[in-house]
């Protein structure tokens, strides 16, 4: 499921990086997996044109900074952030990963009508707080 989620969200996460890097002021795309993705094929595809329109808006904003900029050229500078499934998962917003996981579980009949918040809470109950000690150490080192 991680591989599918990272494939689905790769372009969107790259757009997030570019939006932040160039302070484009574009709101982030609100992902709705059931609306946006076609999971019927082995390689998921976007269902709607709204995602392509969003990427075009990011490209237009980039070109307003410098006419030579393209989204593809700026994304290629950050490919190493997404070159493996684990790197991709580390750099894709967790909120969107959870939405894809939840959608896949619902479509497989494994869970039924649950809110995003209750799904995240149910997942979090399976973790021990001491598993996040490494994160606390990294944050502390970063802020010092």
C-alpha positions, 0 to 999 in steps of 0.5 A, a space after each residue: 500500500 505504501 508503494 501505491 500511495 507514494 505513486 499517487 502522491 508523488 507529483 503532488 508532494 513535489 508541487 508542495 516542495 516547489 510551492 514552498 521553495 519559491 513562496 508561490 502563495 498557492 494553496 495546497 491541493 485538497 486530496 480526496 482519493 475517491 474523487 482524484 484517483 482511479 485505483 482500478 489499475 495496477 498503476 493508479 491514475 488521476 481521474 479528474 482534470 482538476 489535478 492537472 489544472 492545479 499543476 498548471 497553476 503552479 507552473 504559471 506561478 513559477 513562470 511569473 517569477 522567471 519565464 524560463 522556470 518549468 515545474 518539471 525542471 524544479 521538481 527534478 532538483 528534488 527527485 532524491 527526496 522521492 527516489 525510494 518508497 521510504 524516502 517518498 513516504 518521509 516527504 509526502 504529507 502524512 495527512 494525504 498518506 492517511 487519506 489514501 490508506 483509508 480509501 484503499 481500506 474502505 474500497 477493500 471492505 476492510 473498514 466502514 464509514 469512519 471519519 479521518 480523525 477517528 481513522 488516525 486515532 485508531 492507528 495511533 492507538 497501536 503505537 507506543 509513545 517511546 517509539 517516537 523518542 528518536 523524533 524528540 531527539 532530532 527535534 531537540 537537536 535541530 532547535 538548539 
